[in-house]
Amino acid sequence: MENFGFWSVLITNFLFVLYLALGGVTLSAVLHLTNGKWRFQVRGLACSLAVLFPVAFLLLLIILTAGESAFPWLAHAHDEGHHLPGWHNYGFLVARNIIGLLLVSGLYLLFIKWQHESTVDSSPEAQRRFRNIALLIPFAYFLYGSMVAWDFEMTMLPSWHSASYGAYHFQSNFHMFLGFFTIFLFFLNRSGKLVNQFEGYIFNFMAQFMLAMTILWTYLYFTQYLIMWYGRLPSEMDRYFAMMTEMGGMWWLFLTLKFVIPFCTLAITPNRHNPPVIVMVAGSIVLGTWIERYTWISGSVANEYTHTPMSSIADIGVTAVVIIASWFAVRWSLTRYGLIRSN
């Protein structure tokens, strides 16, 4: 448990990569189901991020082999009088996470395949098949995201639970994806390498989307606190109090980055038409979400077992490796599917 600060960083990086892979297809499916006309300009770029599934799978395997170093509750699994529900069976945890990721990534890759086929085959059968799998994507995202939320954040502290934590977790990460994708689009557009340019109003749509998700995230964030506070559940509040007072300001920092800055900026109409300002807000959301994930994970153990993130060579090294591997994977995907010019 002494190295849990490092494993918190690695788990945070895993969740980031995982939700970038999930987010692209989820966004494409949502835009298709809502008949968003602008989906045709961005869905190929969004789905290119699905190439990160293998990176996420490798990180998952590393984390699962770490045992109690990554899951501190394992050290107390056999303590007398210590209550662990069946969900904390480690063999079950390993199996459900490996199988879950394989099933979800397979479904998402099938979505990408049928999305492509729907563009070259206008038959009713091809269109119906694509619509049907698009209907499945949100359900898969909600169910799988809830499992990931419970395994890597909520139940890290076995005695703590929240009925709305799954929704809070996967919505927060979709919020992060929108921020990342906005930055992704901005720099691809500036690079001049895009084969098919998209219209500038896309940034306004992304700004509106981020503003809506900022408000929803704030609601889900406050809902948990509200229930525990007014329900007079002191054991549930202990985790909140520990993170608020012992996490070196990170709790309040991610609240500022994910709510105060995005809301106060994007609520002003002209800012939603200014791409550099929109990208600044997107960066705030992405950074805030990383800090949020780390805070919830590392805050599940006593403060003496964690440290300030990126304060060690190991933290920086593993994060750099993840970023470089992800960058090369996405670049390969964009080139492989003819979305950017190779030179």
C-alpha positions in Angstrom: 0.0 0.0 0.0 3.0 2.3 0.4 3.2 2.8 -3.3 -0.5 3.4 -3.8 0.2 7.0 -4.9 1.9 5.5 -8.0 -0.9 3.0 -8.6 -3.4 5.8 -8.3 -1.6 7.6 -11.1 -1.6 4.5 -13.3 -5.3 3.7 -12.6 -6.1 7.4 -13.5 -4.2 7.1 -16.7 -6.0 3.8 -17.5 -9.4 5.4 -17.0 -8.4 8.4 -19.2 -7.3 6.2 -22.1 -10.4 3.9 -21.6 -12.9 6.7 -21.7 -11.2 8.4 -24.7 -11.7 5.1 -26.6 -15.3 4.8 -25.3 -16.2 8.4 -25.9 -15.6 8.6 -29.6 -18.1 5.9 -30.5 -20.5 7.0 -27.8 -20.6 10.5 -29.2 -21.1 9.2 -32.8 -23.9 6.9 -31.6 -25.6 9.8 -29.7 -25.3 12.1 -32.7 -26.8 9.5 -35.0 -29.7 8.7 -32.7 -30.5 12.4 -32.3 -30.1 13.0 -36.0 -27.3 15.6 -35.6 -26.5 16.7 -39.1 -23.0 17.7 -38.1 -22.1 14.1 -37.2 -20.9 13.4 -40.7 -18.1 16.0 -40.2 -16.7 14.6 -37.0 -17.7 10.9 -36.5 -14.7 9.5 -38.4 -12.3 11.5 -36.3 -14.2 10.6 -33.1 -14.2 6.9 -33.9 -10.5 7.0 -34.7 -9.9 7.1 -30.9 -11.2 3.6 -30.6 -7.7 2.5 -31.5 -6.9 3.2 -27.8 -8.7 0.1 -26.7 -5.6 -2.1 -26.9 -3.6 0.5 -24.9 -6.4 0.5 -22.2 -6.4 -3.3 -22.2 -2.7 -3.5 -21.6 -2.9 -1.0 -18.8 -5.8 -3.0 -17.3 -3.7 -6.2 -17.3 -0.9 -4.4 -15.5 -3.2 -3.1 -12.9 -4.9 -6.4 -12.3 -1.6 -8.2 -11.8 -0.7 -5.7 -9.0 -3.0 -7.2 -6.4 -3.3 -5.3 -3.2 -0.8 -2.7 -4.4 -3.6 -1.4 -6.8 -6.5 -2.6 -4.7 -5.7 -1.9 -1.0 -8.9 -3.6 0.3 -7.3 -7.0 -0.6 -4.9 -6.6 2.3 -7.9 -6.8 4.7 -10.0 -9.3 2.8 -9.5 -11.9 5.5 -9.4 -9.8 8.6 -11.8 -11.0 11.3 -14.9 -8.9 11.4 -14.0 -7.1 8.2 -17.0 -7.0 5.9 -16.4 -7.4 2.2 -19.4 -8.0 -0.1 -19.2 -10.6 -2.9 -18.3 -7.8 -5.3 -14.8 -7.7 -3.7 -14.0 -11.3 -4.7 -10.7 -10.7 -6.6 -11.1 -13.5 -9.1 -14.5 -12.1 -10.0 -13.0 -8.6 -10.3 -10.3 -9.8 -12.7 -12.7 -11.8 -14.8 -15.5 -9.2 -15.1 -13.0 -6.5 -16.0 -11.2 -8.5 -18.7 -14.4 -9.9 -20.2 -16.2 -6.6 -19.9 -13.6 -4.7 -21.8 -13.3 -7.3 -24.5 -17.1 -7.4 -25.0 -17.5 -3.6 -25.0 -14.6 -3.0 -27.3 -15.9 -5.7 -29.7 -19.3 -4.0 -29.7 -17.8 -0.6 -30.3 -15.6 -1.9 -33.2 -18.6 -3.6 -34.7 -20.4 -0.2 -34.5 -17.5 1.4 -36.5 -17.7 -1.3 -39.1 -21.4 -1.0 -39.6 -21.2 2.8 -39.6 -18.8 2.6 -42.5 -21.0 0.1 -44.3 -24.0 2.4 -43.9 -22.2 5.1 -45.8 -21.5 2.8 -48.8 -24.7 0.7 -48.7 -27.9 2.7 -48.7 -30.1 -0.4 -48.4 -32.8 -0.4 -45.7 -31.2 -3.5 -44.2 -27.8 -1.8 -43.7 -29.4 1.4 -42.3 -31.5 -0.6 -39.9 -28.6 -2.7 -38.7 -26.6 0.4 -38.0 -29.4 2.1 -36.2 -29.9 -1.0 -34.0 -26.3 -1.2 -32.9 -26.4 2.6 -32.3 -29.2 2.0 -29.9 -27.1 -0.5 -27.9 -24.1 1.8 -27.5 -25.5 4.1 -24.7 -26.7 1.1 -22.7 -23.3 -0.6 -23.0 -21.6 2.7 -22.0 -23.9 3.1 -18.9 -23.5 -0.5 -17.7 -19.8 -0.9 -18.3 -19.1 2.6 -17.0 -21.0 1.8 -13.8 -18.9 -1.4 -13.3 -15.7 0.5 -13.9 -16.8 3.3 -11.4 -17.5 0.7 -8.7 -14.3 -1.3 -9.2 -11.7 1.5 -9.6 -13.2 4.2 -7.4 -16.3 3.7 -5.3 -15.5 0.3 -3.7 -11.8 1.1 -3.2 -13.1 2.0 0.2 -15.2 -1.2 0.9 -17.6 0.3 3.4 -18.5 3.3 1.3 -21.2 3.4 -1.4 -23.3 5.9 -3.4 -26.4 4.9 -5.4 -25.5 7.6 -8.0 -21.8 7.1 -8.2 -21.9 5.2 -11.5 -23.7 8.0 -13.3 -21.5 10.6 -11.7 -18.4 8.7 -12.9 -19.2 7.9 -16.5 -20.9 11.3 -17.1 -17.8 13.1 -15.7 -15.6 11.1 -18.1 -17.8 11.9 -21.1 -17.5 15.5 -20.0 -13.7 15.0 -20.2 -14.0 13.4 -23.6 -15.8 16.4 -25.0 -13.1 18.6 -23.8 -10.4 16.4 -25.2 -12.2 16.0 -28.5 -12.5 19.8 -28.8 -8.8 20.2 -28.4 -8.2 17.3 -30.8 -10.3 19.0 -33.5 -8.7 22.4 -32.9 -5.2 21.2 -33.5 -6.0 18.9 -36.3 -7.8 21.8 -38.0 -4.7 24.1 -37.4 -2.3 21.4 -38.7 -3.7 21.6 -42.3 -3.4 17.8 -42.6 -7.1 17.0 -42.5 -8.3 15.3 -45.7 -11.8 16.6 -45.1 -12.1 20.0 -43.3 -15.0 20.6 -41.0 -17.0 23.8 -40.6 -16.0 26.3 -37.9 -19.4 26.2 -36.3 -18.5 22.8 -34.9 -16.6 24.5 -32.1 -19.8 26.4 -31.1 -21.7 23.1 -31.0 -18.9 21.5 -28.8 -19.0 24.6 -26.5 -22.8 24.2 -26.1 -22.3 20.5 -25.5 -19.6 21.1 -22.9 -21.7 23.7 -21.1 -24.6 21.3 -20.9 -22.4 18.5 -19.5 -20.8 20.9 -17.0 -24.2 21.7 -15.6 -25.2 18.0 -15.5 -21.8 17.1 -13.9 -22.3 19.7 -11.2 -25.8 18.3 -10.4 -24.5 14.7 -10.1 -21.5 15.9 -8.0 -23.8 17.8 -5.6 -26.5 15.1 -5.5 -24.2 12.6 -3.7 -23.2 15.2 -1.1 -26.8 16.4 -0.6 -28.2 12.9 0.1 -25.4 12.0 2.6 -25.5 15.4 4.3 -29.3 15.7 4.7 -29.7 12.0 5.3 -27.3 12.3 8.2 -25.1 9.5 7.1 -21.8 10.3 9.0 -20.0 7.1 7.8 -20.7 8.1 4.2 -19.5 11.7 4.8 -16.2 10.5 6.2 -14.7 10.0 2.7 -15.8 13.4 1.5 -14.4 15.1 4.6 -11.1 13.2 4.2 -10.7 14.3 0.6 -11.7 17.9 1.3 -9.3 18.4 4.1 -6.4 16.0 3.4 -5.9 16.1 -0.4 -3.9 19.3 -0.5 -6.5 21.4 -2.3 -7.0 19.0 -5.2 -10.7 18.5 -4.3 -11.4 22.2 -4.6 -9.1 22.5 -7.7 -11.0 20.0 -9.8 -14.3 21.6 -8.8 -12.9 25.0 -10.0 -11.6 23.4 -13.2 -14.7 21.4 -14.0 -17.4 23.8 -12.9 -16.4 27.4 -12.1 -14.2 28.1 -15.1 -16.3 26.2 -17.8 -19.7 27.6 -16.5 -18.5 31.2 -16.0 -16.8 31.2 -19.4 -19.3 29.3 -21.6 -22.4 30.9 -20.1 -21.3 34.1 -21.9 -22.6 33.7 -25.5 -19.7 35.4 -27.4 -17.2 33.0 -25.8 -19.0 30.0 -27.3 -18.1 31.4 -30.8 -14.4 31.9 -30.0 -12.4 28.7 -30.7 -9.2 29.7 -28.6 -11.5 30.4 -25.6 -13.4 27.2 -26.1 -10.1 25.2 -26.3 -9.0 26.9 -23.0 -12.1 25.8 -21.3 -11.8 22.3 -22.8 -8.2 22.1 -21.4 -9.6 23.1 -18.0 -12.2 20.3 -18.1 -9.6 17.7 -19.1 -7.1 18.6 -16.4 -9.9 18.9 -13.8 -11.1 15.4 -14.7 -7.6 13.9 -14.3 -7.3 15.5 -10.9 -10.8 14.4 -10.0 -10.1 10.8 -10.8 -6.9 10.8 -8.9 -8.5 12.4 -5.9 -11.3 9.8 -5.7 -8.8 6.9 -6.1 -6.0 8.0 -3.8 -8.5 9.4 -1.3 -9.8 5.9 -0.6 -6.8 5.2 1.7 -5.1 7.1 4.5 -3.2 10.2 3.4 0.2 8.7 4.5 0.0 6.1 1.7 -0.4 8.6 -1.2 1.5 11.6 -2.5 0.9 14.7 -4.7 0.6 13.3 -8.3 3.5 13.9 -10.7 5.8 14.5 -7.7 7.9 11.4 -8.5 9.9 10.2 -11.5 7.7 7.0 -11.6 4.5 9.1 -11.9 6.0 11.2 -14.7 7.6 8.2 -16.5 4.5 6.0 -16.6 2.3 9.0 -17.7 4.8 9.9 -20.4 4.8 6.3 -21.7 1.0 6.2 -21.8 0.8 9.6 -23.6 3.4 8.6 -26.2 1.9 5.2 -26.9 -1.6 6.7 -27.2 -0.3 9.5 -29.5 1.4 7.0 -31.9 -1.7 4.7 -31.9 -4.1 7.6 -32.7 -1.7 8.9 -35.4 -1.6 5.5 -37.0 -5.4 5.3 -36.9 -5.9 8.7 -38.5 -3.4 7.8 -41.3 -4.7 4.2 -41.8 -8.2 5.4 -42.4 -7.3 8.3 -44.6 -8.4 11.0 -42.2 -5.1 12.9 -42.4 -2.4 13.2 -45.0 0.6 11.2 -44.2 3.1 14.0 -45.1 
